[in-house]
Amino acid sequence: MLVVVVLLAVVFDYINGFHDTANAIATSVATRALHPRQAIAMAAGFNFIGAFAGTAVAKTIGAGLVDEHTTTEAVIAAALVGAITWNLVTWYLGLPSSSSHALIGGLFGATLVAAGTGSFKIEGIVGKVLFPMISSPLIGFVGAFVLMLLLYWLFRDAPRKPMSRVFRRLQVLSAGFMAFSHGSNDAQKTMGIITLALFATGVIPDLTVPIWVIVVAATALSLGTAVGGWRIMRTMGHRVAELEPVHGFAAETTAATILFTTAHLGMPVSTTHVISSAIMGVGSARGPRGVRWGVARNILLAWVITIPAAALVAAVAWFVLQIVGLG
């Protein structure tokens, strides 16, 4: 069963890679700062490197949300099934939902039916999930909005075409920073879930992340990124707001800074939420019509239902595992 759990975790990480590729590179592709193939190659490389930036988020997933002593292989397997299923559904529909929250929702749903609410670590859930879940998109929106206004003011007299050329070059840097930060936050979620499975089965004595787990998570995320997620890229890069290089630079810089900071604070925030809100922020700096609010509403709906939807699928998966004798 442990082998199955690890394989499911690798599959989740791989899907996370191609599901979230759009989040890391959509703006740089939309503004033509990078060709799609160049952007994907760069994102894959920086995702891999970013995965080695720390393990604070992995420790939160492994020990900060649910009681690791009551977690079983069946719970972890069901959680991963819930997360994978929801990621594939939203990928098919082209909705940029959160892989992070799908995994957390799956873990909550499977734990609830297997061990009850007593296994939840409320302090960790509130401090590491609920608070950043609400605050990070708000900070992303406001931060990108303010940065965009500042850039408008600083370059108010600059000719448009030369300014676009400058920011097209700068956006290559911001896209690399975005991909690195995405890897530093998202790969750790898979590290945490694999480490939790190893601890639950007695393979390791504590929840310190083994180096081979870091390498596996980094590789799976990078390979998934190389495949790309074109459906979601269209939504993120073109349909939320019309983007020029200066907008892409502001959105990516804001989002990457938030992701990098929260990764070191052990907060498994959503790349999708942060970059989506940052794009809305730079669009809003143009005025109320700078954002296509109908598309934004659909994205917000996907945000709201991700955790309960993944939790429901995970709960059903746990019951199925019990019925077939794998619990």
Secondary structure in CASP SS format (residue, H / E / C, confidence):
PFRMAT SS
TARGET T0000
AUTHOR 0000-0000-0000
METHOD secondary structure of the structure
MODEL  1
M C 1.00
L H 1.00
V H 1.00
V H 1.00
V H 1.00
V H 1.00
L H 1.00
L H 1.00
A H 1.00
V H 1.00
V H 1.00
F H 1.00
D H 1.00
Y H 1.00
I H 1.00
N H 1.00
G H 1.00
F H 1.00
H H 1.00
D H 1.00
T H 1.00
A H 1.00
N H 1.00
A H 1.00
I H 1.00
A H 1.00
T H 1.00
S H 1.00
V H 1.00
A H 1.00
T C 1.00
R C 1.00
A C 1.00
L C 1.00
H C 1.00
P H 1.00
R H 1.00
Q H 1.00
A H 1.00
I H 1.00
A H 1.00
M H 1.00
A H 1.00
A H 1.00
G H 1.00
F H 1.00
N H 1.00
F H 1.00
I H 1.00
G H 1.00
A C 1.00
F C 1.00
A C 1.00
G C 1.00
T C 1.00
A H 1.00
V H 1.00
A H 1.00
K H 1.00
T H 1.00
I H 1.00
G H 1.00
A H 1.00
G H 1.00
L C 1.00
V E 1.00
D C 1.00
E C 1.00
H C 1.00
T C 1.00
T C 1.00
T C 1.00
E H 1.00
A H 1.00
V H 1.00
I H 1.00
A H 1.00
A H 1.00
A H 1.00
L H 1.00
V H 1.00
G H 1.00
A H 1.00
I H 1.00
T H 1.00
W H 1.00
N H 1.00
L H 1.00
V H 1.00
T H 1.00
W H 1.00
Y H 1.00
L H 1.00
G C 1.00
L C 1.00
P C 1.00
S C 1.00
S C 1.00
S H 1.00
S H 1.00
H H 1.00
A H 1.00
L H 1.00
I H 1.00
G H 1.00
G H 1.00
L H 1.00
F H 1.00
G H 1.00
A H 1.00
T H 1.00
L H 1.00
V H 1.00
A H 1.00
A H 1.00
G C 1.00
T H 1.00
G H 1.00
S H 1.00
F E 1.00
K C 1.00
I H 1.00
E H 1.00
G H 1.00
I H 1.00
V H 1.00
G H 1.00
K H 1.00
V H 1.00
L H 1.00
F H 1.00
P H 1.00
M H 1.00
I H 1.00
S H 1.00
S H 1.00
P H 1.00
L H 1.00
I H 1.00
G H 1.00
F H 1.00
V H 1.00
G H 1.00
A H 1.00
F H 1.00
V H 1.00
L H 1.00
M H 1.00
L H 1.00
L H 1.00
L H 1.00
Y H 1.00
W H 1.00
L H 1.00
F C 1.00
R C 1.00
D C 1.00
A C 1.00
P C 1.00
R H 1.00
K H 1.00
P H 1.00
M H 1.00
S H 1.00
R H 1.00
V H 1.00
F H 1.00
R H 1.00
R H 1.00
L H 1.00
Q H 1.00
V H 1.00
L H 1.00
S H 1.00
A H 1.00
G H 1.00
F H 1.00
M H 1.00
A H 1.00
F H 1.00
S H 1.00
H H 1.00
G H 1.00
S H 1.00
N H 1.00
D H 1.00
A H 1.00
Q H 1.00
K H 1.00
T H 1.00
M H 1.00
G H 1.00
I H 1.00
I H 1.00
T H 1.00
L H 1.00
A H 1.00
L H 1.00
F H 1.00
A H 1.00
T C 1.00
G C 1.00
V C 1.00
I C 1.00
P C 1.00
D C 1.00
L C 1.00
T C 1.00
V C 1.00
P C 1.00
I H 1.00
W H 1.00
V H 1.00
I H 1.00
V H 1.00
V H 1.00
A H 1.00
A H 1.00
T H 1.00
A H 1.00
L H 1.00
S H 1.00
L H 1.00
G H 1.00
T H 1.00
A H 1.00
V H 1.00
G C 1.00
G C 1.00
W H 1.00
R H 1.00
I H 1.00
M H 1.00
R H 1.00
T H 1.00
M H 1.00
G H 1.00
H H 1.00
R H 1.00
V C 1.00
A C 1.00
E C 1.00
L C 1.00
E C 1.00
P H 1.00
V H 1.00
H H 1.00
G H 1.00
F H 1.00
A H 1.00
A H 1.00
E H 1.00
T H 1.00
T H 1.00
A H 1.00
A H 1.00
T H 1.00
I H 1.00
L H 1.00
F H 1.00
T H 1.00
T H 1.00
A H 1.00
H H 1.00
L C 1.00
G C 1.00
M C 1.00
P C 1.00
V C 1.00
S C 1.00
T H 1.00
T H 1.00
H H 1.00
V H 1.00
I H 1.00
S H 1.00
S H 1.00
A H 1.00
I H 1.00
M H 1.00
G H 1.00
V H 1.00
G H 1.00
S H 1.00
A C 1.00
R C 1.00
G C 1.00
P H 1.00
R H 1.00
G H 1.00
V C 1.00
R C 1.00
W H 1.00
G H 1.00
V H 1.00
A H 1.00
R H 1.00
N H 1.00
I H 1.00
L H 1.00
L H 1.00
A H 1.00
W H 1.00
V H 1.00
I H 1.00
T H 1.00
I H 1.00
P H 1.00
A H 1.00
A H 1.00
A H 1.00
L H 1.00
V H 1.00
A H 1.00
A H 1.00
V H 1.00
A H 1.00
W H 1.00
F H 1.00
V H 1.00
L H 1.00
Q H 1.00
I H 1.00
V C 1.00
G C 1.00
L C 1.00
G C 1.00
END
